[in-house]
Amino acid sequence: MNRSHPSQQKPISPAVMLVVAVLWVATIASAMGVVATTQVVRRDVNSLETLRREASQLQVQWGQYLLEQSTWAAYGRVENAAVSELNMMAPTPEEIVMISGNNIIENQAPVEPAAGGQ
């Protein structure tokens, strides 16, 4: 067994010590960069999820508004409101006057009311 004695070890040169120190500092800096990048990514992912939840809520709200719009614009509701609140009624064929350009066309054949009309 050849064991070297402490007195027989070669001293480490300053250049090797400098390289080791630089590599050690680079490793620490790299680790700190990984930690900082991870923190930024976590913050951004949290913001992204918050925005996705908000977009989902806005999509639901948009659907509710479309449903409400279709309810308020339903033909039967508009017709009931016109009759009950505004005292409107569908004209009789005798009350319909056809206009073409600047001329009033009289004595036309009766015009059929639109589908769903009275």
Secondary structure, 3 states (H helix, E strand, C coil): CCCCCHHHCCCCCHHHHHHHHHHHHHHHHHHHHHHHHHHHHHHHHHHHHHHHHHHHHHHHHHHHHHHHHHHHCCHHHHHHHHHHCCCCCCCCHHHCCEEECCEEECCCCCCCCCCCCC
